[in-house]
Amino acid sequence: MDIDVKGHMLFDAGMSYGVKDWWIGSIVLAVINVALGMVAGMIGVAIVGTLFSVIVGWASLGLWVGRLRNRGHSDAVAFVLRIIIFPWGLIECAFMGTAE
């Protein structure tokens, strides 16, 4: 899996992820979020944990947008509806194939 981190974080139109890439990315981001949250908890600085969560949340949003592009959605309304209506977006990102 070759990911352009800058393009991913800036929601580049060329970023498009398949189901496997979405699952791997989601698991990696969840592990990073838990690990960084534990480190922030150990050092006792809540703002650091919050900052880590915001950064990981932004990366997760980029992953969702890339996956929804792969499903054939290109306009902002499609992204917003599928991300706000979480169960619908999750099913579409995690289990449905690439749009033809």
C-alpha positions as CSV (number, residue, x, y, z in Angstrom):
1,M,0.0,0.0,0.0
2,D,1.6,3.2,-1.2
3,I,0.0,6.2,0.5
4,D,0.9,9.9,-0.3
5,V,0.6,11.3,3.3
6,K,0.5,14.9,2.1
7,G,-2.2,14.2,-0.5
8,H,-4.1,12.1,2.0
9,M,-4.2,14.8,4.7
10,L,-5.1,17.5,2.1
11,F,-7.9,15.4,0.6
12,D,-6.2,15.3,-2.8
13,A,-8.6,14.3,-5.6
14,G,-6.3,11.6,-6.7
15,M,-6.5,9.7,-3.4
16,S,-8.7,6.6,-3.8
17,Y,-8.6,3.5,-1.5
18,G,-10.1,0.1,-1.9
19,V,-11.7,-2.0,0.8
20,K,-8.5,-3.6,1.9
21,D,-6.7,-0.3,2.1
22,W,-9.5,1.2,4.1
23,W,-9.5,-1.6,6.6
24,I,-5.7,-1.5,7.0
25,G,-5.7,2.3,7.4
26,S,-8.6,2.2,9.9
27,I,-6.9,-0.4,12.1
28,V,-3.5,1.4,12.0
29,L,-5.1,4.7,12.9
30,A,-7.1,3.1,15.7
31,V,-3.9,1.6,17.1
32,I,-2.0,4.9,16.8
33,N,-4.9,6.8,18.5
34,V,-4.9,4.3,21.5
35,A,-1.1,4.3,21.8
36,L,-0.8,8.1,21.7
37,G,-3.7,8.5,24.1
38,M,-2.0,6.2,26.6
39,V,1.3,8.1,26.3
40,A,-0.6,11.4,26.8
41,G,-2.3,9.9,29.8
42,M,1.0,8.7,31.3
43,I,2.6,12.1,31.0
44,G,-0.6,13.7,32.4
45,V,-1.1,16.4,29.8
46,A,-4.7,16.3,28.5
47,I,-4.1,18.8,25.8
48,V,-1.5,16.5,24.1
49,G,-4.1,13.7,24.0
50,T,-6.7,16.0,22.5
51,L,-4.2,17.2,19.9
52,F,-3.3,13.6,19.0
53,S,-7.0,12.7,18.7
54,V,-7.6,15.7,16.4
55,I,-4.7,14.7,14.1
56,V,-5.8,11.1,14.0
57,G,-9.4,12.2,13.4
58,W,-8.3,14.3,10.4
59,A,-6.3,11.4,9.0
60,S,-9.4,9.1,9.4
61,L,-11.5,11.7,7.6
62,G,-9.0,11.7,4.7
63,L,-9.2,7.9,4.6
64,W,-13.1,8.0,4.5
65,V,-13.0,10.6,1.7
66,G,-10.6,8.6,-0.3
67,R,-12.7,5.4,0.1
68,L,-15.9,7.2,-0.9
69,R,-14.1,8.5,-4.0
70,N,-13.3,4.9,-4.9
71,R,-17.0,4.2,-4.5
72,G,-17.8,6.8,-7.2
73,H,-18.8,9.7,-5.0
74,S,-17.1,13.0,-5.9
75,D,-19.2,15.9,-4.6
76,A,-19.0,17.3,-1.0
77,V,-22.7,16.5,-0.3
78,A,-22.0,12.8,-0.9
79,F,-19.1,12.9,1.5
80,V,-20.9,14.8,4.2
81,L,-24.1,12.6,4.1
82,R,-22.1,9.4,4.3
83,I,-19.9,10.6,7.1
84,I,-22.7,12.2,9.2
85,I,-25.0,9.2,8.7
86,F,-22.3,6.9,10.2
87,P,-23.8,3.5,9.8
88,W,-24.5,4.1,6.2
89,G,-21.0,5.4,5.5
90,L,-19.4,2.6,7.5
91,I,-21.2,-0.1,5.5
92,E,-20.4,1.6,2.2
93,C,-16.7,2.1,3.1
94,A,-16.1,-1.2,4.9
95,F,-18.1,-3.8,2.9
96,M,-19.1,-2.6,-0.6
97,G,-16.8,-3.0,-3.6
98,T,-15.4,-0.4,-6.0
99,A,-17.9,1.5,-8.1
100,E,-17.7,0.7,-11.8
